[in-house]
Amino acid sequence: MTAQQQPESGVGARVRKLRLESGLSQQDISSEEISPSYVSLIEAGKRLPSKAVVELLAARLGCEPEYLLTGRDRSQVDSARLQVTSGEVLLARGDAESALASFSVALEFPRLLPSDLTRRARLGQARALERLGRLEAAIPNLQGLLDEGDLVPGTVPWAEAVVALVRCLRTVGDYTASIEIGERALREIRALGLDTSDDYILLGVAVAGAHWARGDLATAQYQLHRMLEIAATHASPAARGSVYWNASLVARSRGSLNQAVAFAERALALISEGDNERHLGLVKRVYGSLLLETDPPQPRAARTFLTEAMETLRATGNLFEQAGCEVRLGRAELALGNYAAAREHAQSCIGRIGHTSHPHHAEVLVLLAEAQMATGEQEDAEASLHAAAEAAHGISPVRDAAGIWRQIGDVWLRAGREGEAVRAYQAGLGAAGVREQHGAPVRPPLEQP
């Protein structure tokens, strides 16, 4: 930048502003080294002062040299840095609400912040919003960070932002955008020669998770196989554990329960070696859920793992991860005959996520209906099932919608309401793309499968 190009908000403008506010003339702030005419040229933006001149002017004006150079007061920068650091600590402790407040205070005057501090604050703000379940705000924040080019591809903050964005988009059901953004980032990492790094593997796992959520199990399985080949020789135990944990989800969806359990056990062993509490909570949630489905089911052991997972996710997980864990914890209590505890978990979960189109909303209403039915509250149970059916209409992908309709149908069937059960099963078949043929209505078996 030449002297003629110096912006109005540059050093000269700040010198003039402080001089006038202090009631000083150009002569007053001049010295043997700085003549009044030179001060005039600096204020007019026709000269860029040297560091030594800036320090002399700062001493005359009673400010820090940093303020004249950047417009940032050192005390303001120190205060903002403290807010950002405090936010990061609070987020690590699980207090996302307070963390968000700290990051927001730091970002009130973004022009006064150094660029590295601004990036940390914005990324922390997005992570806090995700933790609080405010994904409609977290997504544009993360997208803005990546689109503006403030994060350098291949760096840890960039990878963290991409993985968070892929995860958030998957959670809200925008699978296409989640996959496209993730795949594009994977190509960028490969172009940098970093395709054996933990960041590459964790991003690949996130993309596989989006394929799995969309119901594309073959692609998810292929992606995880590729990541596992890399992780076997290059990755940390935590990254390898992440691959196995997601492979467990895919195996379960493909009906390979024994393989799913084996993958989850391997993931649990690997992730336990590290210090990522959130991942440990999530893999315990997966393992506990699988124990409810083994033959025979193991609800007592499942409750132990799910309780530990819930304690961890309260501090480190987002609202939807907490809700998913609490639904399964309620199912463990239901299987143990603890109907009051199951109902408490269901009601707590409803309070946690509110009325949303997320699959957990319908799922928890089914859990509540089962607990109510077990204690003879037939009318309340039927109302909960009707509410679950209403919520199920907004669910995607096919795998989630069909599974929820199956649960609703099973509960209606146990209640002796065959007509309602048939309608639920037919809705599930419709969600899966199977339409009723004229003259050949689809009818489920009347016995409990």
N, C-alpha and C positions, 0 to 999 in steps of 0.2 A: 504494500500500500504506500503510495507517495504522500507527500505532505498535503498536496491539493485534494487527495482522495479521503483524507481523514474524516470519519463521520462526525456529525454534530455531537454525538454522545461519547466522543473520545476524550483523551487526556485534557486537551485544551478546554473543552466544554466544562469538564469537572473542575479545572483550576478556576475558571471564571465564576462558576456557580458558587464554590466555596468562598472565593474572594469577596464577592458581592454580599453573600450571607453574613460575612464577618465584618462588613463595612470597611474593607481595605481597598486601597488604590493599587494600581500596578507598580507604582513607586514603592509602596509599603512592602511588597513581597519581593522586590528586586534585591540584588546584592552585588558584591564585586564580581561574582561569577555570572550573574544573570542580570542583564540590563532591563530597564522598563520596556524598551522597544522589543527585546527578545521575548519578554512576557507577553507582549501584545501579539507577536507573531504566533506564539504557542496557542494563545486563546483563540486566535482566528483560524487555527488548524493549518497554518502555513509552515509550521516546523514541528517535527517530532522530537521531543526532548530526550536526551540520553538518560540512562539510569541514574547517574550522579545528579543531574539537574532535577529529575523527578524527586529524588530524596531531599534535595534542598527546598524545593517548593512545598513538599509535604510537611517539612519541619516548620516552614513559615505559616502554613495554613492549618497546622494542628491536626493532621490526619495521617493515616498510614500510607506509605508509597503504593501499597497494593491497591488501595482505593482509587488513586489517581490513574493507575495503569489499567485496572479492570472494572472499576465501579463497584467492587466488592469490599465491604468493610470486613476486616479480619475477624472482629467479634461476631459479625453476622455469619461468616463462613464457619467459624468454630461452633456457633450455636446450631447451624444447619447440620454440620457433620455429627454433632452429638445427637440430634434428632434421628438422623439416618441410622447411626450405630445402635441407638436405643430401639428403634423400630425393628432392626434385624434381630436383636436379642429377644425382644418381646415375641416376635414371630416364631423364633426357635423354641420359646417356652410355651407356645400355644395360645398366646393372647393376641389373636389376630385383630380384634377390635382396637386395642390400644396401639398395636403396631401400625395399623392403618392411620390412626390419628397422628402418630409421630411422622410418618412419611408425608402425610398431607401438609403438616406444618412446615416441613422442610421444603416442600414444593410450592409454597405460597409465593415465593419470589424467585422463580427459576433462573432469571437473568443474573441473579447475584451468585449463583452456585457454579462452582467449577464443573466441567462436563462430566467428569468421572463420578462426582457426587450426585449429579442429576440422574445419571443412568442408574446408580444404585437405588436412589429413592423411587424412581419410576418402576423399576423391576420389583422392588419390595412392595410397593403399593399394589401392583398387579397380583403378586403372590398372596397378599393379605386379602384382596377382594375374592380371589379364587377360594381361599380357605373359608371365607364367610359365605360361600355359595353365590356370590354376586357376579356370576359369570358374564352377564350382559355388560358389565363395566370392565371386568378383567380382560375380556377378549380384545376390545379396541385399544386398550392400553398396551397390551403385548404386541398387537399388530402394528401400532404406531412406532414402538421402539424398534421393531425389525425393519419397517418400511423406511424410516428416516435415516437408516444407515449409521446410527450412533453406536451400534454394537458390531464389533468386527467378527465376521464369520470364522468359525473355528475356535473362538475363545470360549471360556467357561460361561460368562454371562450370556453370550449369544446362544449357546446350546441350551442353557437353562430356560431362556425365554422361548425358544422354539419348542422344546418339549412341553412346557407349560401351555403354550398356545394349542399345540396338537391335542393335548389332554383336555383342555377346556372345550374346544370345538367338538371333540368326540362326546363329551358329557352332555352337551346341548343337542346332540343328534345331527350335527353338520359333518357327516362322515366324509363327504367328498372334499370339502375344504381341508379337513384335518389330514387326510391322506395326501392331497396335493402339496400342501405346505411342508409336510414331513418329508415326502419324497424329494422335493426340490432342495431341502436342506441337506438331505443325505448325499445328493449329487454334489453340492458345494463342498461337503466335508471330504468326499472322495477326491475331488479335484485338488484339494489341498494336501492330499497324501495322508490324511488322518483317519483312514477307514479301518484302523485296528484299535482306535482309542475307545475308552469307556463312553465318551460322549456319543460316538457314532453308534455304539451298541445300544445305549439307552434310547437314543432317538429311533433306531430301527425297531426296538421293542414297542415304543409308543405308536409307531405307524402300524405295526402288526396288531396292536390293541384296537386301533380304529377299524382295521379290516375285520377283526373278530366281532366288534360291536355291530358292524354293518351286516354280519351274517356270512361273510366271505371266509369260511373256515379254511379252505384249501390255500388261499393266498396267505392268510395269517400263519398257517403252519409252515409254508415254504419260507416266509420271511424269518420266522423264528429259527428254522433250521439253519439258514444262512448266518444269522447272528450267533448261534451256538457254535458253529464251526470256527468263527473268528474268536469268540470268547474263550474257547477251550485252550487256546495257547497265548492269548494276548491280554485278556481282560482281568480285572480285579474280581475277587469272590463276589462282591456286591453286584457287579454287572452280570456275571454268570448267573447269579441267583435270580436276577430280574428276568432273564431269558427263561429259566426253568419255571418261574412263577407264572408267567404268561402262557408258556406252553401247557401248563396244568389247566388253565382256563379253556384253552382250545381243545385239549384232549377230553375234558368233561363235556364240552358242547358237541363233540363228535361221538359221545357215548362210550368213550374208553375210560371208565371210572378208575380202574386199577392203575392205569398209566397216569391218570391225573393225580392220584394220591402219591404215586412214586415221584413224580415231578415236583409236587408241592413239598414233599419231605426233603428232597434235594435242595430246593430253593430255600427252605427254612434253615437248613444247616449252613448254607453259604451266606445268606444275608445276616444270620446271627453273628458272623465273624466281624461284621462291620459296625458302623455307628449311625446308619440311617434308620432312625426310629420309625419314620413314616412307612418305609418299605417293609420293615419288620412287622408293623401292625397290619399292613395289607396282606402280607403272605400268611400271617396267622389267621386272618379272616378267611382267606381262601381255604386253608387247611381245615379250619374248624367247620366250614360249610360242607366240605367233602365228607367229613366224618358223620355228618347227618344223613349222607346218602349211601354209605357203605352197607354191605349186607353181612351181618345185621348192622343197623345204625348204631352209632356210639355217641348218644346225646350228652352223656356226662363229660366225656373227654372233649367233645365239641364245645360245650359250655365253658370249659376251662380256657381253651384257646381263644374263643370269641370274647370272653371277658377280658383277657389280657390285651387282645387286639383293640377292644373298645377303649380301654384305659389309655392306650398309646394314641389312637386316632382322635380322641378328644383333644389332645394337645397338638397333634401334628397333621391330622387329615382335614379335608374339606367337609362341608355339610353332607354331601352326597356319599362320600366314603363312610362317614359316621353312620348315616342312615342305613346303608347297605349292611353294615356290621350289626347294627341294632336289630334289624329285621331278622337276621339269622340267629342272633342271640335269643330273640323272642321265640323262634322256632325250636331252639334247643330246650327252652323252658316248657314249651307246649308238649314236646315229645316226652319230657320227664313228668308231665302231669301237673306242672306248676302254672295253672291257668291264670292266676292273678298276676304273676310275674310276667307272663307272656303278654297280657293285656297292658301292663305298665310300659313294657318296651314298645308296644305298638303305639300307644298314645304319646309316648315321649318322641318317637320317630315322626309322628304326624306333626307334633309341635316343632320339630327340628326343621323339616323341609317344607311345611305348609302344603298348600294345594297347588301342585305342579303337574306337568305332563311327564315327569320323570317316571320310569318304570317302578321305582321304589314306592311311589305314592299308591299305585294300585296294589302292589305286593303287600304293603303294610296293612292296607284295608282288608285284604284277604286274611292276614294273620289275626287282625282284630276280630273279624267275623268268626274265625275258628275258636278263639278264646271265649268269645261271647256264647257261641253255640255249646261249648263244653260246659259252661256254667248255667245253661238253661235259659239264656237271654235270647230267645228265638227271634223276637221282633227286631231287637237291636242288631242281631247277626244278619238278618235279611237286609236291613237298611245298609249295613256295611258292605254286603255283597253287591247290592245295587250301585252303591257309590264306587266300588271297585270296578264294576263293569263300565260305569261312566268314564272313569279314569283310563281304563284299558283302551278305549277308542282312540286316544291320542298317542298311543305308544308306537314307537318304531325302534329297531328294525323288526322284521318278521319274527326272529327268534325270541325276542323279548315279549312281543304281543301274543304270540301263540302260547308261550309258556304261562303267561298270566291267565289267559282264557282257560287253559287246562286246569290251573289251580282253582279258578272260580267254579268251573264245571264240577270238579271233584267235590268241593264243599257242598254245592247244591245237591249232588247225588247222595252224599252222606246224610243230608237233611231230609231225604225222601222226596225232594222236589225235582222229579225227573224232567218235567217240561223245561224248567229253568236250566237244568244241567245240559239238556240237548241244545238249547239256544246258545249257551256258553261254548260248548264244543264246536258248534257250527261256526260261531264267530271266530274261534281259534283257527279252524280250517280255512275260513275266508281270509284271515290275516296271513295265512301261509300260502295263499294263492289257490287253494282247492275249493272250487265252487260246487254247490249242490246241483245235481242233475235232476231234471224233471222225471218223475216216476221212480227215482232211486234216491230217496232222502238219506242223508248221512245220519246214522244213529249209533251212539256209543254203546258199548256193553253196559249192562245195568249193574254188574258186580264191580266192586272196588278193584281197580287194577293193582 
